[in-house]
Amino acid sequence: MPVVKPFKCPECKKGYGSQSGLREHVNTAHKHKRHRCPYGCGKSYSQWNGMNAHVKADHENTVYPCPYKEKEGCKAKDFKQKRSLNDHIAKKHKGEEGKSYKCPDCSKKYTQSHNLAKHVKATHEGVRPPCPYKEEDECEADFATPDGVKQHVRAIHGDWPRFPCRANDCTKTFKREDYATSHYNRVHVDAPLPYSCGFCGKKFQFLPSKISHEEKHTQHACPRNSCYQGFSCIEEALEHAKDPQHRSDQQLYECPLKNCRLAIIGKALDKPSLVKHWNMHIKREHISNELELVYKEAKQPLFRDIPILGSIMANNHSILLASASLDNAVPEPEEDADEDDQGDEEEDKILVSNDEDINILEQNKVWWGM
């Protein structure tokens, strides 16, 4: 009676009667085996799938074009791997439908499982790799991914060469050559703008930019503070805003200047908005430019779902949409004198006196039932 050997080696197809025997064979015969490129380029891979993808991309010139090129005019280059094509379709053409991996702890969605895993570790489990210069330069920055650490080190701590813009009258420099080239083509070259917004008439060089811009006209923004996510209908925007874990991954701050109007009414800002707001104070000479910005953390503001909120959002959205459709043009920039007058008006409004503090707080109590 022949001996049955049901456990086959995936590499050489040799059979074994037990899993332990197969495991011992793989560890001794194939553990350090490399799959070398059959075209003789010298590259080798630990897995056959990696070698096969290399052969198709580099030697057989197998490419995967985007199927939306004719339908939507997609200008994406052909992809060397089918996985990259699938990621592109999910991100650029399917939108929210392509995001099939939803976080169990918040409302975020992702197109790839490993991006969801990174989000869960960094946001909900607190596993964030710190800056390697934490002790040497007293840098307290931490990041969600190792790629973020590398970019931070290159930009802040690394003594890397900078690439200047090719324009003679431009003094900007960039950490990567392709960034400098992209800046030159975008800012200094009069590139054709064949795509126009169907609502306001603004022109774009690329179709995805035009589509992304038009979504701002048609989508309904989340009514919560410092949230810029858009939705196809008001019901989805309100449901997103009611989520108890709404933007739990986002830290908000309040302006540390006591007589700032935003600080008095309790408006919370994300970090980039706070930095921009603080620079406005310096520019208007409210404070000295030597005064260091202190990040005063703020809690996520409570969301009050008043009954008429949906009607207010619908009315505001229809007014903005009708205004953009009637104008159908990009507004021209105002004269310098008007901008200065507007700046002076903003300066008068952003700072308040002690007499106004009580009035603003009382108004908030009346409006929001505080």
Sequence and secondary structure as in RCSB ss.txt:
>XXXX:A:sequence
MPVVKPFKCPECKKGYGSQSGLREHVNTAHKHKRHRCPYGCGKSYSQWNGMNAHVKADHENTVYPCPYKEKEGCK
AKDFKQKRSLNDHIAKKHKGEEGKSYKCPDCSKKYTQSHNLAKHVKATHEGVRPPCPYKEEDECEADFATPDGVK
QHVRAIHGDWPRFPCRANDCTKTFKREDYATSHYNRVHVDAPLPYSCGFCGKKFQFLPSKISHEEKHTQHACPRN
SCYQGFSCIEEALEHAKDPQHRSDQQLYECPLKNCRLAIIGKALDKPSLVKHWNMHIKREHISNELELVYKEAKQ
PLFRDIPILGSIMANNHSILLASASLDNAVPEPEEDADEDDQGDEEEDKILVSNDEDINILEQNKVWWGM
>XXXX:A:secstr
      EE TTT  EESSHHHHHHHIIIIITT  EE TTSSS EESSHHHHHHHIIIIIS   B  TTHHHH   
   BSSHHHHHHHHHHHTSGGGG  EE SSSS EESSHHHHHHHIIIIIS    B TTTTTS    B SSHHHHH
HHIIIII     EE SSTT   EESSHHHHHHHIIIIIS     EE TTT  EESSHHHHHHHHHHHHSEE SST
T   EESSHHHHHHHHH TTTTTT  EEE   TTBHHHHHT  B HHHHHHHHHHHHHTTSS TTS    EEE  
      TTHHHHHHHHHHHHHHHHHHH S      HHHHHHHHHHHHHHHB  HHHHHHHHHHHHHHHT 
